Structures are given as structure tokens and as C-alpha cells.
Amino acid sequence: MPSLPLSDNAGQTPVSEVPRLPPADKARYVNRLFSAVAPTYDLLNTVMSFGLHKGWRRAATDLCRLKPGGRALDVATGTGDFALEQRRRVGPSGWVVGVDFCEPMLRIGVRKVGGRAAMLQGDALALPFPDDFFDAATMGFALRNVADIQKTLDEMARCVRPGGRVVQLELAKPRGLLFRSVYYLYFQRVLPWIGKVIHGRRESYAYLPASLKEFASREEIVERMRRAGLEEVETRDLTLGIVAVYSGTKRRAGSAAVEPGAGTVAGTVAGTAQGGKRATGAAAAGPPSDGEPG
Ligand SMILES: C[S@@+](CC[C@H](N)C(=O)[O-])C[C@H]1O[C@@H](n2cnc3c(N)ncnc32)[C@H](O)[C@@H]1O
């Protein structure tokens, strides 16, 4: 694989500093990082999680409460695994859209989903969809990577209808002290070397533990989801807490705000159909089609 500089000042910014980069630099770094890892992303995901990521996605998608014929959005969809899981729930009459800003990840996703989801290029911080459109929006393993967590949650909440669901699946810090030390040993020492063996670069996978170290606590994410206008916000640990699922329901008109100052999402960003670019070879992002494969 050709060597790709992962930041404009490659070699000067230690990976451990990346989570603290200014927003534009972090977005550029993350986009380049996933461009570089795209060809081996799926394989590494399966190897590094011992295949557990499939069950985590199923558990997270259950929390979307999607029904046949529903509309689902997967933000930062990468190679489209969540979009495929959503398709299983909404069936052939439903509508599934995956959006990501990294073209190489999307290209692999487009091939993999094969028309079962529309795959669009776009930014999680400015989603190219109208308000109140989807029944549920998911994000998997990407909240650590975005330059602005609150804006991302605001955008996801904006795009789902009142009563619709927002679900986040993300790496977490295990709570048990003993298990946490063993896990960190694996995560910080072993995992970057697995990355090097399969992908050829150690740096790309050294970013993973660095991003988790700097990532918000469970409590902060719950708080930010409430601020985004979500209620019934819950967090659930999976696999001894190495992963957490966060879910919430978009507040319906007339339902009381849970947090002071919350509820600023719906209606604040209108007509954002601009800004989303269709990925090469992507399926048409039209209205639900009865003939779409399930
Ligand atoms: C670890 S991958 C996760 C991919 C996929 N969600 C999954 O579960 O396998 C993180 C993804 O987030 C995407 N991403 C990060 N920041 C983004 C942003 N601001 N807008 C859109 N995509 C973003 C990256 O391009 C990458 O594909």
C-alpha cells in the first residue's frame, strides 16, 4: 500500500495528539486515516473484535425499533455494515441511507451493500437531509472521530422524526479495574501490531487507543444526547463494557424538556439538501422502492 501522509504535518503530530487537534485538522486527519485503512478495514474489524462487532451491531440496531417499510439513516457508515443491518429490519419496502465523508470507505461500502442502501458522501456535522425525515439514525464507532460531538448528535436528532430513535455504538472504557488493565494491554500494545501485520502500518491503529483515551465519558455522551433534544436516553454496556450503546428518542412536540436548555434541535436547520455528494457508483437516493432487494 502506498504511504499516505495522515496529517498535513505528518511525522510532527504524534498520534496521541490527534484527538486534540483543531476541528478542521482532525477532520482532515480522520478522512486520510480511513482512506488509508479502507482496503483492510473490514478484515481488521473482524480480527480485532474477534468477530464480536456483528453481534454488537445487531444489539444496537434492535434499539432503533425499526419496522418494515421504515426509513433508516447510518451516519459515518464507512463500509456499510450498519446500513445492511438496518435493511434487514426495514425490508424491501423500507429506505436505508448511509453517509460518510471518506470516499475510499464508501467505495467499498457501495460494492458491499450492492443497492440495498443508498450510499452518500457527506459530513456528519452537516447532514444533507431535511428535518424529521428518518425513523432512526445510527452511528457506529465514529463518535470518537468527529470533530464536534454535540453538533453530530444535534444533526442526527434533527434528521429523525419526533418519536424516532438515535443510536450510538462506540468503544468504551471497561469499568472493572482488573479487566480494564488486561484490555488496555491488548488495546495499546497488541492491537497496533495486528494492524501492522494486516494493514502494513502501525500508526493507523495506534490512533485507536489514543482516540479512546481522550474520548468523552458515558455520562457526558448521555448529557449531550439530552441536549440534542433526545429523551429516554439510556446507555448499555456490551462485552464487559469494552463497547457501549447509547440510545434516545427524539422529543415529541409538547413533551417536557428533560434538561434545562435542551430541545434546540428540531427546526433550527432547514433545507439542508445541499452539501451531500453522491458517492461514485452509489445507489439512487430516491424514495422507497418496492423492488429494492432486502
Ligand atoms: C471506525 S469507522 C466506522 C465505520 C462504520 N460506522 C462501522 O461501524 O464500521 C469511522 C468512520 O467515520 C467516518 N467519519 C468520521 N468523521 C466523519 C464525519 N465528520 N462525517 C462523515 N463521516 C465521518 C470515517 O470516514 C469512517 O468511515
The ligand as an ORCA input file, in Angstrom:
! r2SCAN-3c Opt
* xyz 0 1
  C     -14.274      3.427     12.595
  S     -15.073      3.830     11.099
  C     -16.695      3.182     11.394
  C     -17.396      2.797     10.142
  C     -18.758      2.138     10.357
  N     -19.672      3.027     11.005
  C     -18.653      0.853     11.120
  O     -19.416      0.688     12.072
  O     -17.844      0.009     10.770
  C     -15.330      5.574     11.281
  C     -15.968      6.209     10.066
  O     -16.378      7.521     10.415
  C     -16.220      8.331      9.276
  N     -16.269      9.737      9.705
  C     -15.517     10.323     10.658
  N     -15.861     11.628     10.768
  C     -16.855     11.844      9.870
  C     -17.618     12.989      9.525
  N     -17.432     14.179     10.122
  N     -18.560     12.869      8.570
  C     -18.752     11.692      7.945
  N     -18.046     10.573      8.214
  C     -17.113     10.645      9.181
  C     -14.905      7.871      8.703
  O     -14.729      8.271      7.377
  C     -15.031      6.360      8.866
  O     -15.586      5.758      7.730
*
